[in-house]
Amino acid sequence: MSHSRTKIGVAAVSAASVAAVALAGVAAQADPKEPTLGGEAPIDLKIGSAVWGQNELLDYDPDDPNEFQSILGSEFNSLTPENDMKWSELHPEPDVYDFSGADAIMEFAEANGQEVRGHTLLWHSQNPDWVNEAGGAWTCQEARDVLEDHVATVVGRYAGEIYEWDVANELIQDDWDEGGVKLRTEANPFLKACSEDPVALIGDVFRWAHEADPEAVLFLNDYNAEGINAKTDAYYDLAQELLADGAPLHGFGAQGHLSLMYGFDDSMQANFERFADLGLKVAVTEADVRMPLDENGDPTEEQIALQAERYDGMLQACLNVPACTSFTVWGFDDARSWVPGVFDEGYATIMTEEFEKKPAYFTLLESLTDATPGRSPRTPPGLNK
Ligand code: 9MR
């Protein structure tokens, strides 16, 4: 059964009706009278953006924010550190922690009345050299000791200040990877060291995080995890295994990195519903919609409209499932998007490099405005202890 709290057909109408306004070039402003995504969202749904604190927030002055900071502070009520809470940034040497970028995000969030999603504690990527080098030689106990110390230190530092943590990121590889859909026991140095029973280690990482911050809602998070597919089937099994083992797993996040080169998986809502039926929260954690551009680096009108539909498709899947607690875009402006550095694609975010709001922005705004709160506020974690 769908727990719909939105009006049917909003996506199609809004994409068309706002296009003219957006194409005329409406610069984003931090005018308090203007509606904002976070301001229009139902009370039980956070709207977030990723931000790289080390790059964008070290110079923040609440009395004199730059344009980027001003939009970030007014448009969203949740922030995710794009890189600042990853191992390579936070923990560059065995005994060295650098919290400067992460702290800058926490301070910015506090100054602007925003919540923070932590990202991330167990991942195969962006680990410091000392982890990558030592990883191959660790016994499982050595790996556990290093990981437990990191989790206790990082989660403990921000205990009570982070509402959701992407505890484990991209644990499962895709069906086109060598070996098919399975836990990344080769690429992830911690899982590799504990490859005899990687699920026991994963459960303990959730336990360590829960001990350090009993209030944080603890997530599994991955890409290509929007719809029902072989990878999310594997996550569904993993989640059940962790819960049966008493691990404090509270949420499942679909990153939402889409490309117009591929279709949209309409089973996203059903996928969220099956995880919600396990008692988990769900979230869209890293939404963006990239596309191949023409020789001038521009998208077509059709691509711009389709992008709005895809963003809205992800938002609708979230709005229609009461367990969906947050919808986060992976950066809000094209100038700071990770996409062009990795793909021969672009135009992935909801605002241009000049902070002009795209039709995707207005479509999201309209859907959020039309949405009504359909559920009680976020359930405290601990249900699955
Ligand atoms: O956006 C992030 C980019 O700045 C980093 O260089 C990159 C390194 O792997 O990570 C990007 O963020 C990723 C996120 O942490 C996990 N899901 C995929 C995101 C895009 O690569």
Residues whose N, C-alpha, C, O or C-beta is under 5 A from the ligand:
A	BS01	9MR	E82 S125 Q126 W338
